Amino acid sequence: MIRLLLETVPGHHVLLVTDRASGLYRKLGFDDEEQAAMSLVVGQWLKPRP
């Protein structure tokens, strides 16, 4: 489900806040941002769709 949602936001910065699922988000390509948050840039940062 998370991958389907990410496909709809190319070029956007996605930040997930969690205190229990960081391992799952890390497996999906997210990086540790802060103590309980994970982030991922989908595609290229702020590159508009063709």
C-alpha positions in Angstrom: 0.0 0.0 0.0 2.8 2.4 0.8 4.5 1.8 -2.5 1.2 2.5 -4.3 0.9 5.8 -2.5 4.5 6.7 -3.3 4.0 6.2 -7.0 1.4 9.0 -7.0 3.9 11.6 -5.7 7.0 11.6 -7.8 9.4 14.4 -7.0 7.9 15.0 -3.5 9.5 14.6 -0.1 7.6 12.1 2.0 8.0 12.2 5.8 6.5 9.4 7.9 6.4 9.8 11.7 6.5 6.5 13.6 7.6 5.1 16.9 7.1 1.4 16.0 7.5 0.8 12.2 10.9 2.3 11.4 12.3 -1.1 10.3 9.5 -1.5 7.8 10.0 2.0 6.4 13.7 1.5 6.2 13.2 -1.6 4.1 11.1 0.6 1.7 14.0 3.0 1.2 13.3 5.6 3.8 16.1 7.2 5.8 16.2 8.2 9.4 15.5 11.9 9.7 14.8 12.6 13.3 14.2 10.4 16.4 10.8 9.0 15.3 10.6 10.1 11.6 11.6 8.6 8.3 11.8 10.4 4.9 12.1 9.5 1.3 12.3 11.6 -1.9 10.3 9.8 -4.6 12.1 10.2 -8.0 14.0 13.4 -8.3 13.5 16.2 -5.8 11.0 18.8 -7.2 11.4 17.7 -10.8 8.1 18.3 -12.6 6.3 15.5 -14.4 6.7 15.6 -18.2 
